[in-house]
Amino acid sequence: MTAELGVTVVAGFLGAGKTTLVNHLLQHADGRRLGVMVNDFGALNIDEALVDERRDDLITLSNGCVCCSLQGELSASIESMIKRRGGQLDHLLIECSGVSDPERVVNVLHYPRIRARARLEAVISLVDAALDPADLSPALRHLVASQVDNADLVVINKTDLVDEPTISRLEQAVLLPGSRHVRTTQAALPPEFVFWPAASETPMFRRVRSGPSPATSIEALGLETLSWKREGAVDMNALSALLHDMPRQILRFKGVVRLDDGRVLALQRAAGRLTSRELEHWMKGESQLVFIGEDSPSLWEWLNQRLDRL
C-alpha cells in the first residue's frame, strides 16, 4: 500500500462553517472521488445529517471528541476506509468537531501505519468573522487559538455578515504574525486550495485568475495561481533557497521536483510547515510546482525570477 491518498483536515470552532465547506467541496469535486469522515460532539451526529451527499465513503465516528478520547477509533476508521475504499478514492476530508484540537488529528495521521497509507495535505481552520474571543472562556479561547495556530490555512468565514473594522479586530486577535489566511462568505473556498490542478496541464509560468464561478474563484478572493514545470532536474541549492525565502504572501504550494542528485521529492506546505517525501516511482522527467498567493505583480515577478534559477 502506497501513501497515495491525500487527506485534508477541516477544523474550526462551533458554527464557523465547517460542514458548509465540506458540502462546498463535494459540490465542486469536479469528478474526484471523495471520502468524508464527520464527527460531532453531543447526543446526535448532527454534522452527518447536514452533509448533502450521502454515499458509502461517508463514515461517521461515534459521539465524542474525535481529537481526544477517540484517537484510537479515528485511526481504526481511517485504516478501515483505506482498506475498503482506498483504491477508489482520490481524496479524504476529515471534519473535526467544533470543540476539538486538530493537532490531535495530525498526530494520528503521523502514526507510521497511517502515514504509510495516507498523506496529510493540509489543515484548514475556519473562524466565524463575528466571533469575539472576549466572549469565550479561557479554555475555549485556548482552543480557538490552537485551531488557528495548527492550521496550514485560516479561513475567516461569513465576512458578509460583519463590517470591516470587526473583521480587522478579529484578525488582530486570533491570527499569528504571518498567518496565511483568506476571507470567504458561505465557506466558498476555491477548490484549488484542496484539489490541486495538474501542473502538466498548464504551460510554464502560466498565471491563472479564473475559476468555475465568481463565487468560488481564486480571482474572487483577490488571489492568483501559478503553475510551473521544467524538463529535467532542478538545482537542489537553488530550490532550498527558494523554499527558505518563500514569502508569506504565497498561501499554498505543492509539487514534485527531480533533483540533480537523482532523487525525486514531493513537496508541499502542510499543517503549517514544509513537508517532503521521496518518490520511488515518478516516471515523468519533468518537475512541476503549483502556487497560490496574493494578487501582487511584484510577488509573481519575484517568484518567476527565483524559479528561473532552478
N, C-alpha and C positions, 0 to 999 in steps of 0.2 A: 504494500500500500504506500503510495507516494503522497506528499503533502501538497496536493493539487486543489483542495477545497478551500477557497478563501472565506474568511469569517469577518463580519463587521458587527461590533457590539454597539447597540443603541442604548444610551443611558440618559439620565436626567431626572429631576425631581418630579413629584406628583403634579400632573396637569401640564407638563411642559410641552407635550405634543409628540411623545414617542410613538404611540400607536398610529397617529396621523402620518408620521414619517414612514413607518413600516408600510402602511397602506399606499402611500405615495410611491414608494419604491416598487411595490408589487405592480402597481398600475403602469409604471414606466420601466419594467424589466426588459422590454424590447426582445422578447423571445428567450431570455435567460431563464434557466430553471432554478428557482429559489427555494431553499429550505428556511423555515421560520420557527424559532423557538421563543415562546412567550411565557413570561412569568408575571403573576400578580400577587399582591400581598393582601390577605384577608380571607373571608369565608367563601368568596366566589371568585372564579377566574374571569373577572370582567374583561381583561385585556383580550383574552382569546375570543370572546364573543364579539368584540369590536373589530377584529381583523376581518376585512371584507372577503378575502379569498380563502376558502376552506378547501383543503386537499390533504393528501396523505402525508406530505412533508411538513405539516404543521404539528409540532409536538408541544404540549403544554405540561410544564412541570407542576408538581403538587404545590399546594399553598405554602407560602412562606417566602423568606428572603433567599433568592437563588444564590446571592453572592456570599452568604454567610453560612447558615446551618445546612444548606443543601448543596454544598460544593460537590460532594460525592455523587449526588443524583445528577447534577449538571454534567459532570464528567461521564457518567454512565450513559446519559441521554445523548450526548454528542457522539460517543462511540457507537451507540445503537443506531443513530441516524446515518452515520457514515457507513456502517456495515450494511444497513438495509438499502440506503438510497444514495450513498456517496458517489457511485459511478454515474448517477442520473442527475446530479446537481451541479450547478455552476457556481453557486454562492450560498452561504448560510448567514442569516440575520439572527442575532440573539438580542431580544428586547429585555432589558433588565427591569426589575421592579423599581418604582419611583423612590423607594426607600432603601436602595441597595447601592453599594460601592462598586463601580466597575473594575476597580483594581483586583478584586477577588476573582472576577470572571477572567481577567487577563492572566492571573496566576494559574487558573485551571487550564487555560489554553496553552500554557507553557509546560504542563505536565509532559514528560517525554512520550508517553503513549498517545497523547493527543497531538503534540507537535509533529509527530511522525505522520499524521493523517490529515491535519488541517493547519492552515497558517492564518495568523491574525493579520487582517488587512488594516483595520482602523478601529478606534474607539471614537464614536460621535456622541457628544453630550449636548442635550437640549436644555435651554434655560428660558422660562417664561419671561418675556420682556417686562411684564408687570410685577415681577417678583420683587419684594422688598425684604432683603435679608434681615433687616431690623425686626421684622415681624416673626421671625423664626426663633426657636430656642437655640441655645449654644450648640446642642448636639446636632440639630438639623442644619445650622449654618456650617458646621464642620462637614456634614455630609455633602451639602451642595458644593462646598469648596473642593472636596475630594473628587466629586463627579466632574468638576471643571478641570482641576489640576491633572487628572489622569486621562484627559481627552486628547486625542490627536487633532480634533476639530471641534470647536464650540459653536453651536447654532443658537443664536439669540432669536427666539421664535415669537410669533404674534406681535410683530412690530407695528402692525396696522392698528393696534388697539390702544397704543400709548403715544405720547408726544416725544419729540427728540430729546429734550432735557431728561426725561425719565429713563430713556434707553441709555443715554450717556452716563447717568449716575449708576445705573446697574452695571454697565461695563467696567466702570472705575472700581466698583465694589467687589466684583466677583472674578474679573479676569486678571491673570498674572501678566507682568510686563512681557510683551512679545507674544502673547497668546494668539494662536491662529483661530480666527472666528469670522463668521458671516451672519448676516441678518436675513430672516425669512418671514413670510406670512404663510400660515397654514402648513408649516413644515415643508414647504416646496423647495427642498434642497435639490439642485441639479443632480441627476443620476450619475454624472461624470465623477462626482466625489466618491462614489461607491463602486460603480461599474465602469471600469476603465476601458476606453476605446483602444483598439489595437493600433499601436503606433505605425505598424507596417501599412495601414490603410491610408495614412496621411503623409504627404510629401515632407521632406526635410524642412525644418523651421517653419512649418505651417502654423499660423496663429488662427484660432477659431473663436468667433464671438457669436455663435448662433446655437440654438437648441431646438428641441421638438416643439416648444411653445413658449411664449413670453413668460408664462408663469413658472416655468421650470428651467429656463435657460441660464447659462453662465453669464450671458450679457445682462440679463435682468438683475443680477446681483452686482453688476459693475466689475466683473471678473473676465479673465481671458484664459485660454488653454493653449499650450504649445506642444506639438509632437515633433520629436527629433529622432532621426535614425542615421546610421552610418554603417557601411560595409567594412568588415574587418575589425581589428582590435582597437581599443582606446588606451591612451596613456594612463597608467594607474596613478601616477603622482598628480597629474592634472585633474583626474577625477576626484581624488582625495581632497585636493584644494577646493574644487567646486563645491563638494558636499560640506566641507568645513565652513565655507564662506556663504552658504545659501541664505539669502535674506529672508526675514520673517514674512515678507510680502508674498513669498511662494507658500501657498497654503497646503498644497499636496503635491507629491511627485511619486512616480513609480516607474520601474523599467527593468530591462535586462541588458547587461553590458558584458562584452567579451574583452577581457583584459589582455595586455601584451605578454603576460606570463602564461597564457593558455587557459586560465580559469574563466568560467562564466558565472556571474553573480546576478541574482535577483535583488533589486534594491527598492526600498520604499520607506516612507515615514509612517510608522505605525505605533499607536499608543504613545504618541508624543516623542518618539525617538527614532533615529535611523536604524533600520534593521537590514541585514543582508544574509543571504544564504546561497551556497554554491549549488549550481545546477549541473547535473551529470549528463543529461540527455538533451541539451539545447542544440537542435540541428541547424538552426539558421546561422549564417556567418555574420549577420549584422547585429549592431547594438541599437536598442530602442529605449527612449525615455519620453515620458509624458509629464507635463507640469500644469498645475492650475494656480493662478495667482491674481493679484490685483491688476486692474487696468491702468498700467503705468508704462508709457513708452520707454522711459529710462530703465525700468526694471527689465523689460524684454530685450532691450539693446544690450544691457549688461550680460544677461543670460546667453544671448546668441554669441557674444564675444567669447565667453568662457567655454561654451560648447565647441566653438571653433578650435579651441586648443586641445581638445581631447584626441 
